[in-house]
Amino acid sequence: MFDDQPVRGELDEHVENMLDLLNDYDITLSKGTPEDAREQLTIMTNLSTGEPEAVDTVEDVEIPPAGNGEEPIPARVYAPAGDGHPTVTFFHGGGFVAGDIDTHDELCRMLANRAEAVIVSVEYRKAPEAPWPEPIKDAYAGAQWTSRNADEYGGDTSTHVVAGDSAGGNLSAVVSLMAAERGMPNIDRQLLLYPATTYMDPMPSRAQNGDGYFLTAQDMLWFVKHYIDDEIDAHHPWAFPLNARRDKLAETPPAFVLTCGFDPLRDEGHAYAQELAEAGVDVEYSNHESMIHGFLNMEGIVDHTYEGVEEVAEQIRKA
Protein backbone atom coordinates (compact mmCIF):
# COMPACT_ATOMS: atom_id res chain seq x y z
CA MET A 1 0.00 0.00 0.00
CA PHE A 2 2.87 2.35 0.84
CA ASP A 3 5.69 0.60 -1.00
CA ASP A 4 7.09 3.75 -2.61
CA GLN A 5 9.38 5.75 -0.37
CA PRO A 6 8.23 9.36 0.13
CA VAL A 7 10.31 11.94 -1.66
CA ARG A 8 11.31 15.57 -1.51
CA GLY A 9 9.90 17.91 -4.09
CA GLU A 10 11.05 21.47 -4.67
CA LEU A 11 11.23 23.45 -1.45
CA ASP A 12 8.27 25.82 -1.24
CA GLU A 13 9.26 29.48 -1.71
CA HIS A 14 7.34 30.52 1.40
CA VAL A 15 9.14 27.83 3.38
CA GLU A 16 12.42 29.29 2.13
CA ASN A 17 11.29 32.65 3.52
CA MET A 18 10.44 30.97 6.82
CA LEU A 19 13.86 29.34 7.02
CA ASP A 20 15.55 32.67 6.28
CA LEU A 21 13.58 34.25 9.11
CA LEU A 22 14.51 31.47 11.53
CA ASN A 23 18.15 31.93 10.54
CA ASP A 24 17.90 35.69 11.11
CA TYR A 25 16.62 35.03 14.64
CA ASP A 26 19.12 32.20 15.21
CA ILE A 27 16.38 29.70 16.10
CA THR A 28 18.14 26.47 17.09
CA LEU A 29 16.19 24.28 19.49
CA SER A 30 19.02 22.18 20.92
CA LYS A 31 21.76 24.76 21.42
CA GLY A 32 21.05 25.51 25.10
CA THR A 33 18.93 24.38 28.02
CA PRO A 34 15.36 23.05 27.95
CA GLU A 35 14.18 26.50 29.01
CA ASP A 36 16.07 27.97 26.07
CA ALA A 37 14.34 25.52 23.71
CA ARG A 38 10.95 26.53 25.09
CA GLU A 39 11.73 30.19 24.61
CA GLN A 40 13.01 29.55 21.07
CA LEU A 41 9.83 27.70 20.09
CA THR A 42 7.68 30.49 21.51
CA ILE A 43 9.64 33.07 19.49
CA MET A 44 9.24 30.95 16.38
CA THR A 45 5.49 30.67 16.97
CA ASN A 46 5.19 34.43 17.30
CA LEU A 47 7.09 34.86 14.03
CA SER A 48 5.20 32.28 12.00
CA THR A 49 1.55 32.34 13.05
CA GLY A 50 -1.14 34.81 12.06
CA GLU A 51 -3.89 36.55 13.99
CA PRO A 52 -5.86 34.05 16.12
CA GLU A 53 -9.13 32.98 14.55
CA ALA A 54 -12.25 33.53 16.62
CA VAL A 55 -13.90 30.36 17.92
CA ASP A 56 -17.33 30.40 19.56
CA THR A 57 -16.02 29.03 22.89
CA VAL A 58 -12.43 28.88 24.12
CA GLU A 59 -12.05 27.81 27.74
CA ASP A 60 -9.10 26.78 29.89
CA VAL A 61 -9.87 23.79 32.12
CA GLU A 62 -8.08 21.46 34.52
CA ILE A 63 -8.10 17.70 34.02
CA PRO A 64 -7.78 15.38 37.04
CA PRO A 65 -4.23 14.00 37.20
CA ALA A 66 -3.28 10.47 36.29
CA GLY A 67 -1.93 9.65 39.77
CA ASN A 68 -2.57 10.56 43.38
CA GLY A 69 -0.66 13.58 44.65
CA GLU A 70 -0.01 14.95 41.17
CA GLU A 71 -1.05 18.37 39.92
CA PRO A 72 -4.12 18.80 37.68
CA ILE A 73 -3.39 18.77 33.96
CA PRO A 74 -4.10 22.08 32.20
CA ALA A 75 -6.05 21.91 28.94
CA ARG A 76 -7.84 24.26 26.57
CA VAL A 77 -11.21 23.50 24.98
CA TYR A 78 -12.19 24.97 21.61
CA ALA A 79 -15.86 24.54 20.68
CA PRO A 80 -17.93 25.82 17.76
CA ALA A 81 -21.55 26.75 18.31
CA GLY A 82 -24.13 23.99 18.38
CA ASP A 83 -24.11 20.33 19.32
CA GLY A 84 -23.15 16.96 17.89
CA HIS A 85 -19.61 17.87 16.87
CA PRO A 86 -16.80 15.31 16.57
CA THR A 87 -14.42 15.46 19.52
CA VAL A 88 -10.64 15.62 19.31
CA THR A 89 -7.98 15.21 21.98
CA PHE A 90 -4.97 17.13 20.68
CA PHE A 91 -1.34 16.80 21.82
CA HIS A 92 1.11 19.54 20.85
CA GLY A 93 4.59 18.98 19.48
CA GLY A 94 7.91 20.24 20.80
CA GLY A 95 10.14 17.21 21.23
CA PHE A 96 8.60 16.26 24.60
CA VAL A 97 10.58 19.21 26.02
CA ALA A 98 9.12 22.40 24.51
CA GLY A 99 5.78 23.59 23.17
CA ASP A 100 2.53 24.12 25.02
CA ILE A 101 -1.15 24.86 24.46
CA ASP A 102 -0.21 28.44 23.55
CA THR A 103 2.29 27.53 20.80
CA HIS A 104 -0.44 25.42 19.18
CA ASP A 105 -3.37 27.69 19.95
CA GLU A 106 -3.89 28.93 16.39
CA LEU A 107 -3.68 25.44 14.90
CA CYS A 108 -6.37 24.22 17.29
CA ARG A 109 -8.54 27.22 16.46
CA MET A 110 -8.26 26.53 12.74
CA LEU A 111 -9.10 22.85 13.23
CA ALA A 112 -12.09 23.62 15.45
CA ASN A 113 -13.50 25.98 12.83
CA ARG A 114 -12.75 23.94 9.70
CA ALA A 115 -13.72 20.54 11.09
CA GLU A 116 -16.56 21.95 13.21
CA ALA A 117 -15.11 19.91 16.05
CA VAL A 118 -14.61 20.25 19.78
CA ILE A 119 -10.84 20.27 20.34
CA VAL A 120 -9.32 19.55 23.76
CA SER A 121 -5.64 20.56 23.73
CA VAL A 122 -3.79 18.85 26.59
CA GLU A 123 -0.84 20.45 28.41
CA TYR A 124 0.98 17.24 29.32
CA ARG A 125 4.05 17.42 31.53
CA LYS A 126 7.36 17.73 29.70
CA ALA A 127 10.90 16.44 30.05
CA PRO A 128 13.37 16.70 31.62
CA GLU A 129 11.31 17.66 34.67
CA ALA A 130 8.87 14.86 33.84
CA PRO A 131 10.55 12.27 31.59
CA TRP A 132 8.89 9.21 30.08
CA PRO A 133 6.44 7.75 31.06
CA GLU A 134 4.93 10.82 32.77
CA PRO A 135 3.86 12.59 29.54
CA ILE A 136 2.01 9.51 28.28
CA LYS A 137 0.15 9.25 31.59
CA ASP A 138 -1.09 12.82 31.16
CA ALA A 139 -1.93 12.26 27.50
CA TYR A 140 -3.97 9.16 28.33
CA ALA A 141 -5.75 10.99 31.15
CA GLY A 142 -6.53 13.81 28.72
CA ALA A 143 -8.09 11.41 26.22
CA GLN A 144 -10.19 9.86 28.96
CA TRP A 145 -11.40 13.29 30.06
CA THR A 146 -12.37 14.26 26.52
CA SER A 147 -14.37 11.07 26.02
CA ARG A 148 -16.30 11.75 29.22
CA ASN A 149 -16.73 15.52 29.17
CA ALA A 150 -16.70 16.92 25.64
CA ASP A 151 -20.49 16.67 25.46
CA GLU A 152 -20.63 19.62 27.87
CA TYR A 153 -19.18 21.71 25.02
CA GLY A 154 -21.37 20.36 22.24
CA GLY A 155 -19.20 17.38 21.39
CA ASP A 156 -20.43 13.97 20.34
CA THR A 157 -18.40 11.73 22.66
CA SER A 158 -19.23 8.67 20.57
CA THR A 159 -16.93 10.14 17.89
CA HIS A 160 -13.47 10.62 19.41
CA VAL A 161 -10.26 11.39 17.53
CA VAL A 162 -6.73 11.68 18.93
CA ALA A 163 -4.41 13.98 17.00
CA GLY A 164 -1.02 15.58 17.41
CA ASP A 165 2.06 16.83 15.64
CA SER A 166 5.64 15.62 16.06
CA ALA A 167 5.98 14.54 19.72
CA GLY A 168 2.21 14.97 19.89
CA GLY A 169 1.88 12.58 16.96
CA ASN A 170 3.93 10.10 18.95
CA LEU A 171 1.59 10.56 21.93
CA SER A 172 -1.48 10.10 19.72
CA ALA A 173 -0.13 6.78 18.46
CA VAL A 174 0.86 5.71 21.97
CA VAL A 175 -2.51 6.65 23.49
CA SER A 176 -4.18 4.64 20.71
CA LEU A 177 -2.09 1.62 21.70
CA MET A 178 -2.84 2.15 25.39
CA ALA A 179 -6.57 2.54 24.81
CA ALA A 180 -6.68 -0.61 22.66
CA GLU A 181 -4.92 -2.61 25.38
CA ARG A 182 -6.98 -1.19 28.26
CA GLY A 183 -10.31 -1.11 26.46
CA MET A 184 -10.88 2.59 27.09
CA PRO A 185 -11.37 5.34 26.14
CA ASN A 186 -13.04 4.86 22.78
CA ILE A 187 -10.88 6.21 19.96
CA ASP A 188 -12.31 6.21 16.45
CA ARG A 189 -9.38 7.68 14.52
CA GLN A 190 -5.71 8.58 15.10
CA LEU A 191 -4.22 11.52 13.22
CA LEU A 192 -0.43 11.42 13.29
CA LEU A 193 1.10 14.60 11.92
CA TYR A 194 4.82 14.23 11.12
CA PRO A 195 5.12 11.89 14.13
CA ALA A 196 8.26 10.72 15.94
CA THR A 197 7.90 6.94 15.90
CA THR A 198 11.38 5.49 16.47
CA TYR A 199 14.68 6.24 18.17
CA MET A 200 16.77 3.10 17.89
CA ASP A 201 16.41 2.78 14.12
CA PRO A 202 17.16 6.17 12.52
CA MET A 203 16.11 6.24 8.87
CA PRO A 204 17.57 7.85 5.72
CA SER A 205 15.57 11.08 6.04
CA ARG A 206 17.38 11.81 9.31
CA ALA A 207 20.55 12.21 7.23
CA GLN A 208 18.97 13.66 4.08
CA ASN A 209 17.05 16.34 5.98
CA GLY A 210 19.13 16.40 9.14
CA ASP A 211 20.31 20.00 8.88
CA GLY A 212 19.05 23.21 7.36
CA TYR A 213 15.28 22.61 7.47
CA PHE A 214 14.35 23.83 11.00
CA LEU A 215 14.19 20.52 12.91
CA THR A 216 17.61 18.84 12.84
CA ALA A 217 18.85 15.34 13.52
CA GLN A 218 20.84 16.79 16.42
CA ASP A 219 17.65 18.30 17.85
CA MET A 220 16.03 14.86 17.89
CA LEU A 221 18.94 13.26 19.73
CA TRP A 222 18.89 16.12 22.25
CA PHE A 223 15.14 15.83 22.81
CA VAL A 224 15.26 12.07 23.34
CA LYS A 225 18.18 12.42 25.76
CA HIS A 226 15.90 14.50 27.96
CA TYR A 227 12.79 12.38 27.41
CA ILE A 228 14.23 8.90 28.01
CA ASP A 229 16.15 8.39 31.27
CA ASP A 230 17.13 4.77 30.60
CA GLU A 231 17.94 3.79 27.01
CA ILE A 232 16.22 0.44 27.48
CA ASP A 233 12.94 2.36 27.76
CA ALA A 234 13.38 3.55 24.17
CA HIS A 235 12.50 -0.01 23.10
CA HIS A 236 9.06 0.17 24.72
CA PRO A 237 6.16 0.59 22.27
CA TRP A 238 4.65 3.22 24.56
CA ALA A 239 7.83 5.26 24.13
CA PHE A 240 8.20 4.84 20.36
CA PRO A 241 5.29 3.09 18.66
CA LEU A 242 7.29 1.61 15.78
CA ASN A 243 8.44 -0.88 18.45
CA ALA A 244 4.91 -2.28 18.76
CA ARG A 245 4.08 -5.82 17.63
CA ARG A 246 1.74 -6.06 14.67
CA ASP A 247 -0.92 -7.86 16.70
CA LYS A 248 -1.00 -4.83 19.00
CA LEU A 249 -1.07 -2.40 16.08
CA ALA A 250 -3.98 -4.35 14.60
CA GLU A 251 -6.14 -3.36 17.58
CA THR A 252 -5.69 0.38 17.03
CA PRO A 253 -8.19 2.59 15.17
CA PRO A 254 -8.03 3.79 11.55
CA ALA A 255 -5.14 6.19 11.01
CA PHE A 256 -4.08 9.19 8.99
CA VAL A 257 -0.34 9.80 8.78
CA LEU A 258 1.06 13.05 7.37
CA THR A 259 4.74 13.60 6.57
CA CYS A 260 6.85 16.30 4.92
CA GLY A 261 9.43 15.94 2.17
CA PHE A 262 12.08 18.03 3.96
CA ASP A 263 11.54 16.57 7.45
CA PRO A 264 14.08 14.35 9.23
CA LEU A 265 11.08 12.40 10.62
CA ARG A 266 9.59 11.74 7.16
CA ASP A 267 10.72 8.14 6.77
CA GLU A 268 9.73 6.98 10.25
CA GLY A 269 6.25 8.40 9.77
CA HIS A 270 6.02 6.53 6.47
CA ALA A 271 7.36 3.36 8.11
CA TYR A 272 4.71 3.54 10.83
CA ALA A 273 1.98 3.97 8.22
CA GLN A 274 3.35 0.86 6.49
CA GLU A 275 3.38 -1.13 9.73
CA LEU A 276 -0.19 -0.13 10.56
CA ALA A 277 -1.34 -1.12 7.07
CA GLU A 278 0.50 -4.45 7.25
CA ALA A 279 -1.28 -5.07 10.56
CA GLY A 280 -4.62 -4.59 8.85
CA VAL A 281 -5.39 -1.07 10.05
CA ASP A 282 -7.18 1.23 7.61
CA VAL A 283 -4.53 3.89 6.87
CA GLU A 284 -4.45 7.02 4.76
CA TYR A 285 -1.02 8.51 4.09
CA SER A 286 -0.10 11.95 2.78
CA ASN A 287 3.39 13.32 2.09
CA HIS A 288 3.69 17.09 1.54
CA GLU A 289 6.78 17.01 -0.66
CA SER A 290 7.67 20.72 -0.48
CA MET A 291 7.15 21.23 3.26
CA ILE A 292 9.28 21.16 6.40
CA HIS A 293 8.55 19.86 9.88
CA GLY A 294 6.10 22.07 11.74
CA PHE A 295 4.51 23.70 8.69
CA LEU A 296 1.00 23.41 10.15
CA ASN A 297 2.01 26.15 12.60
CA MET A 298 3.34 28.55 9.95
CA GLU A 299 0.19 30.02 8.42
CA GLY A 300 1.45 33.57 8.91
CA ILE A 301 4.14 32.96 6.27
CA VAL A 302 3.48 29.66 4.49
CA ASP A 303 0.29 29.67 2.41
CA HIS A 304 0.35 25.88 2.04
CA THR A 305 -0.38 25.62 5.76
CA TYR A 306 -4.06 26.20 5.04
CA GLU A 307 -4.16 23.28 2.61
CA GLY A 308 -2.58 21.04 5.22
CA VAL A 309 -4.96 22.18 7.95
CA GLU A 310 -7.96 21.55 5.68
CA GLU A 311 -6.67 18.05 4.98
CA VAL A 312 -6.45 17.34 8.71
CA ALA A 313 -9.92 18.83 9.26
CA GLU A 314 -11.31 16.52 6.58
CA GLN A 315 -9.82 13.55 8.44
CA ILE A 316 -11.56 14.67 11.63
CA ARG A 317 -14.85 14.85 9.78
CA LYS A 318 -14.37 11.25 8.58
CA ALA A 319 -14.36 9.87 12.12
Residue, then its C-alpha position, 0 to 999 in steps of 0.5 A: m500500500f505504501d511501497d514507494q518511499p516518500v520523496r522531496g519535491e522542490l522546497d516551497e518558496h514561502v518555506e524558504n522565507m520561513l527558514d531565512l527568518l529562523n536563521d535571522y533570529d538564530i532559532t536552534l532548538s538544541k543549542g542551550t537548556p530546555e528553558d532555552a528551547r521553550e523560549q526559542l519555540t515560543i519566538m518561532t510561533n510568534l514569528s510564523t503564526g497569524e492573527p488568532e481565529a475567533v472560535d465560539t467558545v475557548e475555555d481553559v480547564e483542569i483535568p484530574p491528574a493520572g496519579n494521586g498527589e499529582e497536579p491537575i493537567p491544564a487543557r484548553v477546549y475549543a468549541p464551535a456553536g451547536d451540538g453533535h460535533p466530533t471530539v478531538t484530543f490534541f497533543h502539541g509537538g515540541g520534542f517532549v521538552a518544549g511547546d505548550i497549548d499556547t504555541h499550538d493555539e492557532l492550529c487548534r482554532m483553525l481545526a475547530n472551525r474547519a472541522e466543526a469539532v470540539i478540540v481539547s488541547v492537553e498540556y501534558r508534563k514535559a521532560p526533563e522535569a517529567p521524563w517518560p512515562e509521565p507525559i504519556k500518563d497525562a496524555y492518556a488521562g486527557a483522552q479519557w477526560t475528553s471522552r467523558n466531558a466533551d459533550e458539555y461543550g457540544g461534542d459527540t463523545s461517541t466520535h473521538v479522535v486523537a491527533g497531534d504533531s511531532a511529539g504529539g503525533n507520537l503521543s497520539a499513536v501511543v494513546s491509541l495503543m494504550a486505549a486498545e490494550r486497556g479497552m478505554p477510552n473509545i478512539d475512532r481515529q488517530l491523526l499522526l502529523y509528522p510523528a516521531t515513531t522510532y529512536m533506535d532505528p534512525m532512517p535515511s531522512r534523518a541524514q537527508n534532511g538532518d540539517g538546514y530545514f528547521l528541525t535537525a537530527q541533532d535536535m532529535l537526539w537532544f530531545v530524546k536524551h531529555y525524554i528517556d532516562d534509561e535507554i532500554d525504555a526507548h525499546h518500549p512501544w509506549a515510548f516509540p510506537l514503531n516498536a509495537r508488535r503487529d498484533k497490538l497495532a492491529e487493535t488500534p483505530p483507523a489512522f491518517v499519517l502526514t509527513c513532509g518531504f524536507d523533514p528528518l522524521r519523514d521516513e519513520g512516519h512513512a514506516y509507521a503507516q506501512e506497519l499499521a497497514e501491514a497489521g490490517v489497520d485502515v490507513e491514509y497517508s499523505n506526504h507534503e513534498s515541499m514542506i518542512h517539519g512544523f509547517l502546520n504552525m506557519e500560516g502567517i508565512v506559508d500559504h500551504t499551511y491552510e491546505g494542510v490544515e484543511e486536509v487534517a480537518e477533513q480527516i476529523r470529519k471522517a471519524 
